[in-house]
Amino acid sequence: MHTDTNDSTAGAAGPAAQRPSKKPSGNLILALLRLALGVTQRVAPGTAVRMAALLFRTPLPTKRATRGAKVPAGVRIEQVPFEGASVTLYHYPAASDAPRVLLTHGWAGYGLQLANVGAALSAAGWAVILMDQPGHGRSAGWTGNLQQFSRALRFVGARLGPLHALVGHSMGGAAISHAVVEGLAADKLVLISAPVSLTDETRSMGQALRLSERVLAETIAHIEARERVPFDTIAATYLAPRIALPTLVVHDLEDTTVPHGAAQTLVKHLPNPRLHTTSGLGHRRLLKDPGVVGIVADFLGPARG
């Protein structure tokens, strides 16, 4: 195992805390959701479970907020139908025989968030494909979940042909881990700001919504039954030991969305990890950081080394 620590690129504190917004406050939306669920879970717990399960499958803010993201010059957009919705692929120009690398975003994100990484890998000769998951970015649909992310990755992998590397941010990293264990082939993986426990993530959201323990437990059981996948089998402690591929784990010490401890858990359980730790970049800004982009490009190397 290799451990890289980069504390020299410290930036400003968290991404959301700096600029006042003229849009409806996220705190107001959260307060309204808490109020609705608070009343419902007292008078109709079963309905509250279904409401919470739908909320957990609905990315907020919705994809409307990401539709204006600029597509890099020369990048071709492809829409692919998938499970009653679609996935959107962004193909960078590449030689016909260039090895392929697929990059995917996290929850409530979009593929073009990884455009800086994509540009660096494209310059190194890779056939780069960015991906909008169902319900995100330019893809159709309004809902999704980790298991669907994983299925979409396997579908796209089968459609594109051999994938030599996979790069995932946040829940996209967790989905990559699951997809590889489920049979998606690759030579190397890059997991950026990836969570390790869907149970913990769901519990955290449930606490933010002030769900009762009963409703939260029943919501988790409802989601597991709907997807036919126990949360324990998509946790890092289950998946990581089954991933023998060289894996770069990138995480920031000040990530308040997915704490750095998740990276330490991944590194502990992965057979062949390399850890790169940053400081001051938070959960998303590290995707545009030149140091992080360089580390990812160096890890994957030139496409025809």
VMD Tcl script that draws the C-alpha trace (Angstrom):
set ca {
  {0.00 0.00 0.00}
  {1.24 3.51 -0.85}
  {0.10 6.58 1.08}
  {0.40 10.05 -0.45}
  {-0.36 13.11 1.64}
  {-0.77 16.49 -0.01}
  {-1.46 19.31 2.42}
  {0.04 22.04 0.28}
  {-3.10 22.85 -1.72}
  {-5.24 24.08 1.14}
  {-8.18 26.12 -0.06}
  {-11.01 28.04 1.49}
  {-13.39 26.28 3.84}
  {-16.37 24.29 2.66}
  {-17.95 24.78 -0.75}
  {-21.41 25.81 0.38}
  {-20.53 28.19 3.15}
  {-19.13 31.12 1.20}
  {-21.78 32.73 -0.97}
  {-25.32 33.77 -0.02}
  {-27.96 32.36 -2.35}
  {-30.97 34.15 -3.79}
  {-32.71 30.81 -4.36}
  {-35.08 29.27 -1.78}
  {-33.05 28.30 1.24}
  {-32.08 24.65 1.56}
  {-32.85 25.07 5.25}
  {-36.40 26.09 4.37}
  {-36.88 23.05 2.14}
  {-35.48 20.79 4.87}
  {-37.79 22.38 7.43}
  {-40.83 21.77 5.20}
  {-39.84 18.15 4.64}
  {-39.34 17.65 8.36}
  {-42.77 19.12 9.05}
  {-44.51 16.93 6.46}
  {-42.76 13.76 7.60}
  {-43.18 14.63 11.26}
  {-46.97 14.81 10.93}
  {-47.17 11.79 8.62}
  {-45.07 9.44 10.74}
  {-47.34 10.14 13.72}
  {-50.65 9.55 11.95}
  {-49.66 7.18 9.11}
  {-46.23 5.55 9.65}
  {-46.56 3.37 6.54}
  {-47.08 6.41 4.36}
  {-44.10 8.10 6.01}
  {-41.94 5.09 5.11}
  {-42.96 5.34 1.45}
  {-42.42 9.12 1.45}
  {-38.96 8.75 2.99}
  {-38.02 5.97 0.55}
  {-39.00 8.22 -2.37}
  {-36.99 11.11 -0.92}
  {-33.96 8.85 -0.55}
  {-34.25 8.00 -4.27}
  {-34.68 11.61 -5.42}
  {-31.52 13.67 -5.97}
  {-31.80 17.15 -4.49}
  {-31.12 19.63 -5.92}
  {-32.64 18.10 -9.03}
  {-30.87 17.76 -12.36}
  {-32.45 21.05 -13.56}
  {-29.69 22.83 -11.66}
  {-27.00 21.09 -13.76}
  {-28.43 21.35 -17.27}
  {-26.42 24.50 -18.04}
  {-23.06 22.82 -17.50}
  {-20.80 23.61 -20.46}
  {-19.80 20.68 -22.66}
  {-16.09 20.85 -23.60}
  {-15.32 21.56 -27.25}
  {-15.17 18.44 -29.39}
  {-16.99 16.24 -26.87}
  {-19.81 14.17 -28.37}
  {-23.02 13.59 -26.37}
  {-24.77 10.22 -26.60}
  {-28.14 9.36 -25.03}
  {-28.64 5.67 -24.22}
  {-32.03 4.31 -23.06}
  {-31.82 2.45 -19.76}
  {-34.46 1.06 -17.38}
  {-37.24 3.37 -18.49}
  {-34.95 6.38 -18.25}
  {-31.56 6.95 -19.89}
  {-27.90 7.53 -19.30}
  {-25.99 10.31 -21.03}
  {-22.42 9.72 -22.18}
  {-19.85 12.38 -23.06}
  {-17.23 11.03 -25.46}
  {-13.93 12.89 -25.71}
  {-12.14 12.71 -29.09}
  {-9.83 9.71 -29.22}
  {-8.14 7.26 -31.55}
  {-10.33 4.33 -32.47}
  {-8.04 1.88 -30.66}
  {-7.44 4.03 -27.55}
  {-8.12 2.24 -24.25}
  {-11.33 3.40 -22.60}
  {-11.79 4.99 -19.18}
  {-15.27 5.64 -17.78}
  {-15.88 8.38 -15.21}
  {-19.03 8.84 -13.14}
  {-20.32 11.34 -10.59}
  {-21.93 11.08 -7.19}
  {-25.41 11.62 -5.77}
  {-27.08 14.79 -7.11}
  {-24.03 15.39 -9.27}
  {-23.38 15.14 -13.01}
  {-20.70 13.76 -15.30}
  {-19.21 17.09 -16.34}
  {-18.09 17.66 -12.74}
  {-15.20 15.38 -13.74}
  {-14.36 17.35 -16.90}
  {-10.94 18.45 -15.59}
  {-9.93 14.87 -14.90}
  {-11.38 13.85 -18.25}
  {-9.37 16.50 -20.12}
  {-6.11 15.36 -18.49}
  {-6.76 11.71 -19.30}
  {-7.78 12.57 -22.84}
  {-4.50 14.45 -23.29}
  {-2.70 11.29 -22.12}
  {-4.29 9.31 -24.95}
  {-7.23 7.68 -23.20}
  {-10.67 7.34 -24.78}
  {-12.53 9.21 -22.05}
  {-16.24 8.79 -21.41}
  {-18.07 10.79 -18.75}
  {-21.45 9.51 -17.62}
  {-24.65 11.08 -16.29}
  {-26.46 8.49 -14.20}
  {-30.27 8.06 -14.50}
  {-32.09 11.02 -12.98}
  {-28.97 13.18 -13.14}
  {-27.49 15.73 -15.54}
  {-28.86 15.34 -19.07}
  {-30.19 11.81 -18.43}
  {-33.90 11.06 -18.27}
  {-35.71 10.14 -15.06}
  {-35.86 11.87 -11.67}
  {-34.89 9.13 -9.24}
  {-32.07 6.65 -8.72}
  {-30.03 4.81 -6.11}
  {-26.66 3.15 -5.66}
  {-27.81 -0.17 -7.05}
  {-29.15 1.49 -10.20}
  {-25.87 3.40 -10.55}
  {-24.10 0.04 -10.45}
  {-26.44 -1.55 -13.00}
  {-26.02 1.45 -15.30}
  {-22.23 1.14 -15.10}
  {-22.39 -2.53 -16.03}
  {-24.79 -1.77 -18.88}
  {-22.57 0.98 -20.27}
  {-19.46 -1.18 -19.81}
  {-21.04 -3.97 -21.86}
  {-22.09 -1.47 -24.53}
  {-18.71 0.24 -24.83}
  {-16.57 -2.86 -24.78}
  {-13.48 -3.36 -22.63}
  {-12.93 -0.66 -20.01}
  {-9.36 -0.30 -18.85}
  {-10.08 2.03 -15.94}
  {-12.99 3.38 -13.89}
  {-13.11 6.66 -11.98}
  {-15.94 7.49 -9.58}
  {-16.70 10.43 -7.29}
  {-18.67 10.03 -4.06}
  {-21.54 7.58 -4.58}
  {-20.17 6.99 -8.06}
  {-17.10 5.49 -6.39}
  {-19.26 3.21 -4.25}
  {-21.20 2.19 -7.37}
  {-17.97 1.37 -9.20}
  {-16.91 -0.90 -6.34}
  {-20.24 -2.70 -6.44}
  {-20.23 -2.98 -10.24}
  {-16.73 -4.50 -10.27}
  {-17.67 -7.08 -7.65}
  {-20.74 -7.86 -9.76}
  {-18.61 -8.53 -12.83}
  {-17.67 -5.23 -14.52}
  {-14.10 -5.70 -15.79}
  {-11.34 -3.09 -15.55}
  {-7.60 -2.89 -14.89}
  {-7.52 0.03 -12.40}
  {-9.96 1.93 -10.21}
  {-10.00 5.47 -8.82}
  {-12.37 6.16 -5.91}
  {-12.68 9.86 -5.03}
  {-14.50 10.91 -1.83}
  {-16.30 7.57 -1.79}
  {-18.61 6.56 1.08}
  {-18.35 3.11 2.62}
  {-21.78 2.40 4.13}
  {-25.17 2.99 2.55}
  {-26.73 2.22 5.93}
  {-24.78 5.07 7.51}
  {-25.61 7.44 4.64}
  {-29.31 6.58 4.86}
  {-29.30 6.88 8.64}
  {-27.62 10.28 8.40}
  {-30.28 11.52 5.99}
  {-33.02 10.05 8.16}
  {-31.68 11.90 11.17}
  {-31.55 15.13 9.17}
  {-35.25 14.59 8.35}
  {-35.91 13.71 12.02}
  {-37.40 10.33 11.23}
  {-38.21 8.16 14.19}
  {-36.04 5.07 14.68}
  {-39.00 2.90 13.75}
  {-39.75 4.72 10.50}
  {-36.06 4.88 9.59}
  {-35.56 1.15 10.18}
  {-38.70 0.33 8.15}
  {-37.55 2.68 5.37}
  {-34.22 0.86 5.11}
  {-36.04 -2.49 5.06}
  {-38.43 -1.14 2.39}
  {-35.54 -0.05 0.15}
  {-33.68 -3.34 0.63}
  {-36.81 -5.32 -0.30}
  {-37.55 -3.11 -3.29}
  {-34.03 -3.46 -4.67}
  {-33.57 -7.05 -3.44}
  {-30.11 -6.12 -2.15}
  {-29.26 -6.08 1.58}
  {-27.34 -2.92 2.47}
  {-24.63 -5.04 4.14}
  {-23.67 -6.50 0.75}
  {-22.96 -3.05 -0.72}
  {-20.85 -1.85 2.19}
  {-17.11 -1.30 1.71}
  {-16.25 -3.85 4.37}
  {-17.99 -6.45 2.17}
  {-17.00 -5.19 -1.29}
  {-13.42 -3.94 -0.85}
  {-11.77 -7.29 0.05}
  {-13.24 -8.68 -3.19}
  {-11.53 -6.03 -5.36}
  {-8.02 -7.17 -6.29}
  {-7.42 -4.35 -8.79}
  {-4.92 -1.56 -8.11}
  {-7.11 1.16 -6.60}
  {-6.34 4.83 -5.98}
  {-8.33 6.29 -3.09}
  {-8.50 10.11 -3.02}
  {-10.08 11.94 -0.08}
  {-9.88 15.29 1.66}
  {-9.32 15.70 5.38}
  {-11.97 18.44 5.58}
  {-14.66 16.55 3.66}
  {-17.83 17.11 5.70}
  {-20.07 15.18 3.31}
  {-18.13 11.90 3.48}
  {-15.59 12.08 6.33}
  {-11.99 11.05 5.67}
  {-12.48 7.99 7.84}
  {-14.26 6.40 4.86}
  {-10.98 6.45 2.93}
  {-9.16 4.85 5.85}
  {-11.76 2.09 5.93}
  {-11.37 1.50 2.19}
  {-7.59 1.34 2.41}
  {-7.81 -1.07 5.33}
  {-9.96 -3.53 3.37}
  {-8.72 -3.16 -0.23}
  {-6.04 -5.71 -1.21}
  {-4.09 -3.29 -3.45}
  {-4.78 0.35 -2.45}
  {-2.97 3.64 -2.74}
  {-4.20 6.57 -0.66}
  {-3.85 10.22 -1.64}
  {-5.02 12.66 1.05}
  {-5.65 16.35 0.43}
  {-6.45 19.18 2.80}
  {-8.82 22.13 2.42}
  {-10.60 20.95 -0.73}
  {-13.73 19.44 0.77}
  {-15.99 17.00 -1.05}
  {-16.20 18.43 -4.58}
  {-13.53 21.05 -5.16}
  {-10.84 18.40 -5.30}
  {-12.30 17.34 -8.69}
  {-10.90 20.56 -10.17}
  {-7.68 20.70 -8.17}
  {-4.62 20.41 -10.47}
  {-2.80 18.30 -7.88}
  {-5.61 15.77 -7.67}
  {-6.06 15.73 -11.45}
  {-2.32 15.08 -11.81}
  {-2.34 12.26 -9.25}
  {-5.20 10.51 -11.07}
  {-3.47 10.92 -14.44}
  {-0.19 9.63 -13.03}
  {-1.89 6.63 -11.44}
  {-3.53 5.58 -14.72}
  {-0.41 6.52 -16.72}
  {-0.19 7.14 -20.45}
  {-2.73 5.19 -22.45}
  {0.01 3.54 -24.48}
  {2.84 3.33 -21.98}
}
mol new
graphics top color blue
foreach p $ca { graphics top sphere $p radius 0.5 }
foreach p [lrange $ca 0 end-1] q [lrange $ca 1 end] { graphics top cylinder $p $q radius 0.2 }
display resetview
